[in-house]
Structures are given as C-alpha cells and as structure tokens.
Amino acid sequence: MSDRFFPNVMPDFAEETTEQQDDTTGESLLKLLSMPYPSLSQRFKRAALDLKETIVMETWGLTGQHVRDFTLYNGALGTAFLLFKAYQVDKNKNDLGLCLEIVKACDSSSSASRDVTFICGRAGVCALGVVAAKCAGNEQLLKYYLSQFREVISFVCSSFNGIIKLSRNVPNELLYGRIGYLWSCLFLNKHIGDGTIPSTTTRAVIDEIIKDGRELAKRGGPPLMYEWYGTKYWGAAHGLAGIMHVLMDFVLTPDEAEDVKATLKYMIKNRFLSGNYPVSEEDRKRDILVHWCHGAPGVGLTLVKAAKVFEDKEFLEAAEDAADVVWNRGLLKRVGICHGISGNAYMFLSLYHLTGNLEFLYRAKAFACFLLDRAHKLIAKGEMHGGDNPHSLFEGLGGMAYLFLDMFEPPEARFPAYEL
Ligand SMILES: [Zn+2]
C-alpha cells in the first residue's frame, strides 16, 4: 500500500519567517514552508506561468493542430481551462485569446459528441466558450456558444416539447452523466447570470436524478443510490460524493434535502476505521485509494459543502477526519487533479475556506510546496508517475499548474471544474 504514496514527513505546522532565510543552509522544502507567503505566492505564480507555456507547447503547439481529444479531463479543453485561469490571475489578454482559439478547435472536434458534461463532454466546450467570450467582450461569440450549449441537452432528450425527458442511456454521475450536465449549468449561471439556464431546465434533470436514486436505494441502505456500468460508486468522479456535491448547489425540496443528508450520513457511518471511504458499495473491504475520484479527498469536499449547507457539526468533523487521511496518505506518487497530489491539496483549501483555520492553509501549502520542490525531479528519476497524459489538466502537469495558480490567491481557490 505504501508504494502508492510518499510518507509525509513534513512538519505538522511551520511558522513563516518574516525575513528570507539564507539560501545556503537547510533543506529546500523546509525553506519553502517557512518562506513569507507574499514571496512564496510569487514563486507559485512564476512556476505556474512557466508550466503553462510548456503545457501549451506540448498539447497545442505553436500554430494549433487538429484536436484529437477535446475533453477537459485529458484533452485540449483542459489547456483552455488552464489558460482561462491564468488570465484570471495574470490578466494577460494573450492567454484569453489562446483559450478562445483552443475552444474553437474543441467546438469543431466535439460537434458529434453525445456526452453532455463539463469535464468529459461538449457542454464544457460550449460553457467555457460562453464565459471566455464574455470576458473578451465578444457578444456575438457568446451568443453562438450559448445557442450551442442549449442544443447539447437536445442530443439526449427523448422529447423536447416543453417537457424535458432525458434518455435512459445517460448515467447520473459527474464525468459522463446528468450531474455533470447540471454542473455546466451552474458554471454558466454563476458567470453569466442567474437564469441563463432556467430552473425549469435544471429542475427537470434534478427530478430524474432523484427518481433514479430512490429507485436503486435498498432497505437498510442510503435513501439515494446510483450505479455506473453496474457498480455503485461512492466517490466524486462516478459516484455518490460527486452527485450529492452538485445537488447541494441547487434549491431542493425538504424531502430531497433530507435524502441527500441521510445518504451522506450513511457514508460516514460506513466508512473505514481509518476515516477513508470505500470505492463502492460492493467493495467495502479494501482501504487503498486516497484520491479525488475515489476515497477521502473527493468525499471530504462533499462533506465540507454539507457542513456549510446543513450547518451540521457531524459533517464538519467527518470532513476534518478525511483531511487527516489525506495528510497522512495523500502525498501520492502522481501530480494530477483526479488522482494526484494537486487534487488532494484542494481538500485542505476547502476546509480552510469553511473554517478560516490556518492549519488547513498550511497543509495545502505543504502539498503544493512538495510539488514545487520535487515533482520534476521525482518524475525524471522515475519515482513519481508522470501520468498517461502527462500535460493534461486532470491527470498531469496541467493540474499542478492550476493548483499553483490557486495558491497565488488561496481564498479564491476552487477545485477546477468541480467547486464553483
Ligand atoms: Zn482519478
């Protein structure tokens, strides 16, 4: 088990010094941890912007190319999303221009896609297109992408005459399913304005998700349950944690809210003794994965949100337990957002936002400093996995660059394409 992650030997807390330490003494990681934050945040920003250049070269090239994989998860849209974040932090118009160029290529290559989500589907292409076009002040382009976004759902509707009925073939999970479509609607409503995607549309999808969840629930189990390819997953990417996370961003009826709450309490009650969470309802014995996609980091983000939405201490305590698991076993031998150190750092950032406790900010900083100090060296030595798609947002260095940009302004940090 221990070969999945590096033992975390970083101090539980390190005070920041008021002055720069002498560069000739001590260990580089410890020096980063005690560096005054204003200096450290500049280091993160510089490293992120340098990485961004490499990622653009590797995934897009100098003049653009045919987009093989358009998705945000592993493909070109991930680079566009990183450029959009870089623009938000650095206000360099070239980043916004290139973001729109890549979105345009993704628009062409996703036109036949029937996937409706932000992370793996065409909804992400159109939604990012709308928001980037708004930032660029291009009203005509904004309208184009918005009309394309509105067509996305018609791909998977069995009827579209005032009543939306999604095809039974669409799953409910985040990466390919209904909840991933709903997240795209939230993203648009946040950036363009409430009602851009009206609640009549989102409500119809929520109804289907709740109906499916109640149908699959069994006596003695949680009130909501889902499956993806025959497995009842618990995690953020394909399972309960991701579905509950996005549902809590909508206005729910009292009985729906109770079902969400009780489903999360069931997960807390049935977690491992270690505080980690099983991959699925079927696989409740192997306490191995500490990823955003499967395990404590992804479930923990949902519990932080539940603590905020329901104002229930049990959720906060469980989220803090999840954070301990991430601190001890989450220094993974991978860099990415989905199942790497970068994604795991967001567990601490999320708790920092909710509680204001600087110890959580320190833990996020420690994970990010570990990457800043060692990721390239460890990958070069073969001691860390560079990722099957080494420059992608969700599995590769794109995720690390995104985290570094978020560490520039931690109060604004949000897990990409997942936290609003
Ligand atoms: Zn993963």
Residues whose N, C-alpha, C, O or C-beta is under 5 A from the ligand:
A	BS01	ZN	H291 C293 C338 H339
